[in-house]
Every structure is written in C-alpha cells, then in structure tokens.
C-alpha cells in the first residue's frame, strides 16, 4: 500500500474506534487493520485490491470472513468513508511531525524489538 493509503487506513481505524465504539485490543487489532487496509485501498487507490487478494495474502482469513468483516466495518462507520482534504492533511502533518522528533526512531525500534521478543513461541 502507498503511504497515502496508510494514512487513510489510520483514519478509518480511529473512526471505527470513535463511531463504532470499538476498542483496539490485542485479540482484534489484526482483523481491524486488515479491513481498514482493504477499505483504504478500495477508496484511495486507482487500482484497488480485491478481497480475494487479501484472502490469498492472509490465509488465516477466508474470503467469506473478510467479506463479513468488511460489511461489519463499514456498517459500524455508518458507511462514512469520505475523507476531506483538511482531515487528511491533519493526519499527514501530525504523523510527519511525530516522525521528525529526534528520538522517535530509537523509541520505535525499542518498542518493536520488545514486542517481537514477547511473541509466544
């Protein structure tokens, strides 16, 4: 996915948390991010991904499961997939300023290393 699509993905996740009152938890974040990426691709990119392509990339989710997840996700959003230029710009500049902080990369790498080491084996 493009970096622009990633920003749209984040907006959709936060919108789901706000409008749908869905908490992002350790047992549900993967399907939420998957569905958000799928929707962001469909809305934002000229050559969007298909649900069957996501099912092939993520075999732990069947095509019917992805279809159902997508229906529930957009329903929880009230079918509000529109993103204004100003909202997109707000997220873009917030993420950009975050990444420009001097110790962001170091803290991020430590976080990733810690979470990777905590994965059950």
Secondary structure, DSSP 8 states (H G I E B T S, - for coil): --HHHHHHHHHHHHHHHHHS-----TTTHHHHHHHHHHHHHHHH-SS---HHHHHHH-TTS-HHHHHHHHHHHHHHTTT-----HHHHHHHHHHHHHHHTSTTHHHHHHHHHHHHHHTS--
